[in-house]
Amino acid sequence: MDHSLNLVRRKLSTLLPKRGTHRSSWHAREKAAADSHRAQLDRGLVMTAYDVTLIDTVLHTSLGPCMWDMQPGCIRKCYDDVFGKRLQRLPWPNKEDWSPAAPLVLNFSLLSARDEHKVAHPEVLHETVLDMPTPEVPADSEVGGLFLQTMARLVMHRDGAWSRRAFDKLVWYIYMTGIKDDAALRPDVVHDAIAAFPRTIKTFRNIIDHESSHLNVPYLSVAECILRYLTHHTAISPEDALAGEKNIQDMIAAVLVFVRFPGWTGKRTRLQYVLWELHDSGIVLLMVKLREDAQGHDLVTATLVGALRRLLTLVEEELLSDSWLGEFWRDKFDSVDGALVRLEALFDKDAGEGMNGVGDSDGAVTTKAL
């Protein structure tokens, strides 16, 4: 009898799973399923936490970092959950209402500018970002860096309307907040901000509303601000990639595009803007300092100096020839001209000493030669 029972038990044991096997297999399946939906679970948890607490910072402190690792489908759901249902109800241009949401909106826009396929209707998001109030925070803050990068990516998107509006917001943000010499901007933020500036006449036409009779973009003022920051960091740490010669060369190239732009000819309102920018930016004086500095000496080329002289000659002939306008603008012109004469004198001195560190075939730069 016992022998028969043991035989039955052995037969049954082959048909039943071993102890713990079913539980272990079930746990593994559930874990695998949870892992495959982790991004959606994270999104759901964050949105639930926000719905319960109504604390806006939950959105960008928790959801912001999560969404950069999400799959496109999950990104679209985040877009619908947060942007579609909440941000569109925020009033314009109330900075207090927008301030908590700004980091998340900027993250969404930056992500969609990089990978448009990850966000549904990215054009609506970009429009919202361009319409939202400019954050009143330093450029080296988290939100300040996000704002600069987002605007720079929209400029580089090369869509005419977006590029123009984004560049306008970028330069006015830097102009209003400034960049302190001791600021600690991330290298990628600086790179993107510099890349937003045009290197060609064609690009300049696309992002500057040069036909406007009320043109007031602080182009040279912001270029001077960025260059001053870069040169300061070069002096502190020459090996720092952030303050490398390439960054300075790119910004000087952007200045040269402005100076050489042919659209300034023929309209006094444009030349008033040009002279205002040349004077208030102090860009020529900064070129003098760069030329006097051993590290920046070769970065200021005779090509730029010659272009500056031709532009000032145009201003004198077309703007100052008017008796009333000439009287109003003469002081600013004389100030810029005096700085340019100092810069030309440095090139003449180098030529007289047999130096050829300009990297340009123009040789000595004098007013008469031009």
C-alpha positions in Angstrom: 0.0 0.0 0.0 2.8 2.4 1.0 4.7 1.5 -2.1 1.6 2.3 -4.2 1.1 5.7 -2.5 4.7 6.6 -3.1 4.4 5.7 -6.8 1.4 7.8 -7.1 3.1 10.8 -5.4 6.1 10.4 -7.8 3.8 10.4 -10.8 1.9 13.5 -9.6 5.1 15.3 -8.8 6.1 15.2 -12.4 2.8 16.9 -13.4 3.0 19.7 -10.8 5.5 22.6 -10.8 8.2 22.5 -8.2 7.7 24.6 -5.1 8.4 28.3 -5.8 8.7 27.8 -9.5 5.2 29.3 -10.3 5.8 32.2 -7.9 9.2 32.9 -9.3 8.0 32.7 -12.9 5.1 35.1 -12.1 7.4 37.5 -10.4 9.8 37.5 -13.4 7.0 38.1 -15.8 5.6 41.0 -13.8 9.0 42.6 -13.4 9.7 42.3 -17.2 6.3 43.9 -17.9 6.9 46.7 -15.4 10.4 47.4 -16.9 8.9 47.6 -20.4 6.5 50.2 -19.2 8.7 52.0 -16.8 8.7 55.3 -18.7 4.9 55.3 -18.8 4.7 54.4 -15.1 7.1 57.3 -14.3 5.0 59.7 -16.3 1.8 58.4 -14.6 3.3 58.7 -11.1 4.5 62.3 -11.8 1.2 63.4 -13.2 -0.7 61.8 -10.3 1.7 63.5 -7.9 1.0 66.8 -9.6 -2.8 66.3 -9.7 -2.8 65.5 -6.0 -0.4 68.2 -4.8 -0.9 70.9 -7.5 2.8 71.8 -7.0 4.1 73.0 -10.3 7.7 72.3 -9.5 6.9 68.6 -9.6 6.5 68.9 -13.4 10.0 70.0 -14.2 12.0 68.5 -11.3 10.6 65.0 -11.8 9.0 64.8 -15.3 11.7 66.9 -17.0 14.6 64.6 -16.4 12.4 61.5 -17.2 11.2 62.6 -20.6 14.7 62.7 -22.1 14.8 58.9 -21.8 11.3 58.2 -23.0 10.2 56.6 -26.2 8.5 58.8 -28.8 5.1 57.4 -28.0 5.5 58.2 -24.3 6.8 61.7 -25.2 3.6 62.4 -27.1 1.5 61.4 -24.1 3.5 63.7 -21.9 2.9 66.4 -24.4 -0.8 65.8 -24.3 -0.9 65.5 -20.5 1.0 68.6 -19.6 1.1 70.9 -22.6 -2.2 70.3 -24.1 -4.3 70.4 -20.9 -2.5 72.8 -18.7 0.0 75.2 -20.4 -2.5 76.5 -23.0 -4.6 77.9 -20.2 -1.8 80.0 -18.7 -2.3 83.8 -19.3 0.0 85.9 -21.4 2.3 87.6 -20.4 2.0 86.9 -16.7 5.5 86.0 -15.6 4.4 84.7 -12.2 2.0 82.2 -13.7 4.5 81.1 -16.3 7.6 80.9 -14.1 7.0 77.4 -12.6 6.1 75.9 -16.0 8.9 77.5 -18.0 11.6 74.8 -17.4 9.3 72.0 -18.6 8.1 74.0 -21.6 11.7 74.8 -22.5 12.6 71.1 -22.1 9.8 70.1 -24.4 10.7 72.6 -27.0 14.4 71.8 -26.9 13.7 68.1 -27.2 11.3 68.6 -30.1 13.8 71.0 -31.9 16.4 68.2 -31.6 14.0 65.3 -32.5 10.8 66.6 -33.9 9.4 63.1 -34.4 9.2 62.7 -30.7 6.6 65.4 -30.1 3.2 65.7 -31.6 2.6 69.1 -33.4 6.0 70.6 -32.5 5.1 73.8 -34.3 2.5 74.5 -31.7 5.0 74.0 -28.9 7.6 76.3 -30.6 5.0 79.0 -31.0 4.1 78.8 -27.3 7.7 79.0 -26.3 8.2 82.1 -28.5 5.1 83.7 -27.0 5.9 83.0 -23.4 7.5 85.7 -21.3 11.3 85.8 -21.2 12.5 84.4 -17.9 14.1 87.0 -15.5 17.0 84.8 -14.3 20.7 84.8 -14.9 22.2 83.2 -18.0 24.1 80.7 -16.0 21.0 79.4 -14.1 19.2 76.2 -15.1 16.3 78.0 -16.7 18.6 80.7 -18.3 20.7 78.0 -20.0 17.6 76.1 -21.1 16.2 79.3 -22.6 19.4 80.2 -24.5 19.7 76.7 -25.9 16.0 76.5 -26.9 16.1 79.9 -28.7 19.4 79.0 -30.4 18.0 75.7 -31.6 15.0 77.5 -33.0 17.2 80.0 -34.8 19.2 77.1 -36.3 16.0 75.5 -37.4 16.2 78.0 -40.3 12.5 78.5 -40.5 12.2 82.2 -41.4 9.5 83.3 -38.9 10.8 81.1 -36.0 14.4 82.0 -36.6 13.8 85.7 -36.6 11.6 85.7 -33.5 13.9 83.3 -31.6 17.1 85.3 -32.4 15.3 88.4 -31.3 14.4 86.8 -28.0 17.9 85.4 -27.5 19.8 88.6 -28.0 17.3 90.7 -26.0 17.6 88.2 -23.1 21.4 88.4 -23.0 21.2 92.2 -23.5 18.8 92.6 -20.5 20.4 90.1 -18.1 24.0 90.4 -19.2 26.7 87.8 -18.7 28.9 88.4 -15.7 32.6 87.7 -16.1 32.5 85.3 -13.2 29.4 83.4 -14.5 29.7 79.7 -15.1 27.9 79.0 -18.3 27.9 75.4 -19.5 30.1 74.9 -22.6 27.1 73.5 -24.6 25.1 76.6 -23.8 27.8 78.9 -24.9 28.4 76.9 -28.1 24.7 77.0 -29.0 24.4 80.7 -28.3 27.4 81.5 -30.5 26.1 79.1 -33.3 22.8 81.1 -33.4 24.7 84.1 -34.8 24.9 84.3 -38.6 28.1 83.6 -40.5 26.8 84.5 -43.9 25.0 87.4 -45.4 22.1 85.1 -46.5 21.6 83.9 -42.9 21.8 87.4 -41.6 18.9 88.4 -43.9 16.8 85.5 -42.6 17.1 86.4 -38.9 17.4 90.2 -38.9 14.4 92.3 -39.9 16.7 94.8 -41.7 13.8 96.3 -43.7 12.1 97.5 -40.6 12.2 101.2 -40.0 12.2 100.5 -36.3 15.1 98.1 -36.3 16.6 97.9 -32.8 18.1 94.4 -32.3 21.1 94.8 -30.0 23.2 92.6 -32.3 26.7 94.1 -31.7 26.0 94.8 -28.1 25.3 91.1 -27.4 28.2 90.1 -29.6 30.5 92.3 -27.5 29.0 90.8 -24.3 29.7 87.3 -25.4 33.2 88.2 -26.7 34.1 89.9 -23.4 33.0 86.8 -21.5 35.0 84.6 -23.8 38.2 86.7 -23.5 37.9 86.9 -19.8 37.8 83.1 -19.5 40.7 82.8 -22.0 42.8 85.0 -19.7 41.9 82.8 -16.7 42.2 79.4 -18.3 43.7 79.3 -21.8 43.2 75.6 -22.1 39.5 75.8 -21.3 37.5 74.7 -24.3 34.8 77.2 -23.4 37.2 80.0 -24.1 38.9 78.6 -27.1 40.0 80.6 -30.1 37.3 78.9 -32.2 34.5 80.5 -30.1 36.1 83.9 -30.4 36.7 83.5 -34.1 33.1 82.6 -34.7 31.8 85.6 -32.8 34.2 87.9 -34.7 33.0 86.4 -37.9 29.4 87.2 -36.8 30.5 90.8 -36.2 32.1 90.9 -39.7 28.8 89.8 -41.3 27.0 92.7 -39.6 29.7 95.2 -40.7 29.7 94.0 -44.3 26.0 93.7 -44.7 25.1 95.5 -48.0 21.6 96.3 -46.9 22.8 99.3 -44.8 23.4 101.3 -47.9 20.7 103.8 -49.1 18.6 104.3 -46.0 19.4 106.7 -43.2 17.2 105.0 -40.7 19.3 101.8 -41.0 22.5 103.8 -40.7 21.3 105.5 -37.6 20.7 102.0 -36.1 24.2 100.9 -37.3 25.9 103.9 -35.8 24.0 103.5 -32.5 25.1 99.8 -32.3 28.7 100.6 -33.2 28.8 103.3 -30.5 26.8 101.7 -27.6 28.2 98.2 -28.0 31.8 99.3 -27.6 32.7 96.6 -30.1 35.6 98.6 -31.7 37.2 99.3 -28.4 37.0 95.6 -27.6 38.8 94.9 -30.9 41.5 97.3 -29.8 41.9 95.4 -26.5 42.0 92.0 -28.4 44.6 93.3 -30.8 46.8 94.6 -27.9 46.5 91.2 -26.1 49.1 88.6 -27.0 46.5 85.8 -27.1 43.9 87.7 -29.1 46.3 89.6 -31.4 45.9 87.5 -34.5 42.1 87.1 -34.1 41.4 90.6 -35.1 42.1 90.7 -38.9 42.8 93.5 -41.3 39.7 92.4 -43.2 37.5 93.4 -40.2 39.3 96.7 -39.7 38.9 97.6 -43.4 35.2 96.7 -43.4 34.7 98.9 -40.3 36.4 101.8 -42.0 34.2 101.4 -45.1 31.1 101.2 -43.0 32.0 104.4 -41.1 32.7 106.1 -44.4 29.3 105.2 -45.6 27.7 106.5 -42.4 29.6 109.8 -42.8 28.6 110.2 -46.4 25.0 109.2 -46.2 24.0 110.1 -42.6 26.2 112.9 -41.4 25.9 114.8 -44.7 22.5 115.9 -43.5 23.0 119.0 -41.4 20.3 118.2 -38.8 21.2 114.5 -38.5 24.9 115.3 -38.7 24.7 117.5 -35.7 22.7 114.9 -33.7 25.0 111.9 -34.5 28.4 113.6 -34.8 29.5 112.8 -31.2 28.7 109.1 -31.5 30.5 109.0 -34.9 33.6 110.8 -33.5 33.7 108.3 -30.6 33.6 105.3 -32.9 36.0 106.8 -35.4 38.5 107.6 -32.6 38.4 103.9 -31.5 38.9 102.7 -35.0 41.8 105.1 -35.6 43.5 103.5 -32.5 42.8 100.0 -34.0 44.2 101.1 -37.4 47.3 102.5 -35.7 48.0 99.1 -34.1 48.0 97.5 -37.6 50.2 100.2 -39.0 52.6 99.8 -36.1 52.8 96.0 -36.7 53.4 96.6 -40.4 56.2 99.1 -39.6 57.9 96.6 -37.3 57.8 93.9 -40.0 55.1 91.9 -38.3 52.7 89.8 -40.4 50.5 88.2 -37.8 47.2 89.5 -39.2 46.5 86.4 -41.4 45.3 88.7 -44.2 46.9 90.0 -47.4 45.7 93.6 -46.9 48.9 94.5 -45.1 48.9 97.8 -43.3 45.6 99.3 -42.6 45.4 103.1 -42.8 42.5 105.4 -43.5 44.2 106.7 -46.7 44.7 103.2 -48.0 41.0 102.5 -47.8 
